[in-house]
Amino acid sequence: MINLYSEYLESQDADRIKAIEVVEDMRYGRAFTHYETAKVYASKVTTLTLEERLKLFVPKGYMERLISEQVNFSPILNKLEWKTKSKVNPQRVNRMYKSLKVNNWKEILLWETYDNQISKGDQFFEIFFVKSDSAPRLKSLNPKYMTQIHLDDYGRVLAYVYQQNVVKSKLDILSNTALVKGETQRTVTWVFEKGKTTILDPINVLKRDGEIIYDDDNEPVINPVIRFNPPELKDYFLLLHIPSIKRQDEEFSEIIATRAIDDCIKADQISSDINYANRMNGSPVTHAINLKLKLAESSRSPGGFINWEIRDSDSNFQLQKQEIDNDLKSLEMEQTTTEDDLYRKMYLVRPSQELKLASSDSSRVSQQARRSLEKLLKRLTYNINNAMNTFFHIAQISYGYTNTYDFFFEIPDPIISNGAQEELLTKVQRLSAGLDTLKDIWRSEGLAEKEIELKEKEHLEQYYAANEDVSISKNLEQTVQNGQGVDKQFMKT
C-alpha cells in the first residue's frame, strides 16, 4: 500500500505552481519583484536605492482588472435542463436545485470556478456528505495544491493527488481576550480514486511494540487512512475536475492569465516611466550653474526674490530651465499599444475600441466585438456543465434514485447578456420563427409544470377576453388551429 501511493508523489509540476503564484502576485499588489527582475536590472543600470525605486513604481493592476472583467461577463448558470424522453418528476428536479442551493452555487462557487479557470487553469471540488441531509456537499480545493493527476496508458485518470499544509491550532479563552495559538504544521496528502479516497497524514504513523517504524530513508512510515465510497458510488471519484482550456493528453489546463504576465509588467514599466517623468520634469526646474543660493536672504513668497552669489568671479554663471516639452506622446502611444495587446490576448474589447462602441445604439455592434470572449466563455461553461453533470448523477444516487438522468445548466445564447430589452426581443424573434414556444420560455424562467399549466390557462383567458366575439370551446380552438372559417384579420392576430 505504501509503495503504491509513494509512486503518485514522485513528481510535482513546479512550473505550473510557479505560474499560479506569479499571477497571484500580479493580482494582489506584489508585482514589484517581477517588475524588477524582468525590467529594471535587465535593461538599465540604476543608482537608486530599493526604497526610491519602490516609490517610483506605479502598478496599474491590469491582471486583476482583466480577470475580473472576464468573470463579470460570465453567465449565471443556475437554471437546469435535462435530456430524457420520459417526464421527470418535479420532486427530482427540486432536489437538484436544492443540491445547488445548499452549496451556495450561484452566490459563491460558480464565480470561484470562473475565477480559477482563468487565473489557475482548473477548478477542483471535493464531494462529501453529511448525515442530516442527502444532498452532496462541495468543498473547493486550491488548484495550486493539486500536485499530480495520474493517468493510464490511454490518458484516463487513475488518481488525483492533492497536498496541503494543515495547521493544528488551539483557541485559548482567557479572562480578557481569546488567543489562537498555532501548535503544529504538517503536509497532508489526499489521493482520490474511483471508489475510495486515501489520506496520508504524518500523525498516523505505523508502530510496532509502541515504537515508530522507519523506512530506508529514515522517515516514519505513514499508515494510510482509506475512506471507501458508498457502494452505490463505487464507480465515481468523490472529486470534480473542471478544466478551462485543456488538450486531451494533458493533465492540467492552460492558465489563461499567464498570457498577460509580460504585457502587464511592461504596462507597469511604462506607467512608472510616465509617472517618473511627470514628477521630475512636470514643473519647470531651474538649474543654477556657478551660483550659490543665499537661502537666508531669499523668499519664494509672492513679491519675494531669490538671491544668489557667484561662486567663482572668474567664471560665467548661467540659469537653465528644464521642463517637459514633448507632452510624452510617445510613451502614451506605447502604453495604448500595450493595453490593446493585453486585452486582445484575454479576448476582451480594447479600451480604445470600447469608446467607439459606446457611441452606437445597437447592441449587435458590441456583441460582434465580443465574439472572441463569447467563444472562450462558451468553452468554460461547457466544461462546467460536463463536470456538474457528474455531480447531478451523484446527487440523484444519494437521494436513492436507481435510474439517473442527465441534468445540465441552461447556457444562455448569447452568453454575454445585452440587457433586458435585447433579451425580450430575442425571445419574441424565437417565438416568431417557431424555435421556441411559450412553454419553453416559461420553463427557461424557472416555472414548474403546474405553474406553466396555470400560466397557460391565464394566458388563454386573457387572450379570449380581448376578443369578446370569440367563445372558448374545444371545437373553436380546433377550428382556429386548422384555419377554417376564421377571418383573415383574426388569423394575423
Protein Blocks (a to p, Z undefined) as FASTA:
>chain_A
ZZmmmmmmmpccfklmmmmmmmmmmmnopammmmmmmmmmmmoccfbdfklmmmmpcceh
lmmmmmmmmmmmpccdfbdcdddfbdcdfklmmmmmmmmmmnommmmmmmmmmmmmmmno
pacddddddfkbcbdcdddddfklmmbdcddfkopafbdcdddddddddddddfkbccdd
dfbdcdddddddehiacdddfklccdeehiacddfkopacdddddddddfklmmbccbdc
ddfbdcfkbmbdcdfklmmmmmmmmmmmmmmmmmmmmmmmmpccdddehiacdfklgcfb
ehiacddddfblkbccdddddddfklommmmmmmmmmmmmmmmmnopacfklmmmmmmpc
bfklmmmmmmmmmmmmmmmmmmmmmmmmmmmmmmmmmnopabdcdddddddddfbdgbjk
lmmmmmmmmmmnopacfklmmmmnopafklmmmmmmmmmmmmmmmmmmbccdfklmmmmm
nopaiafklmmZZ
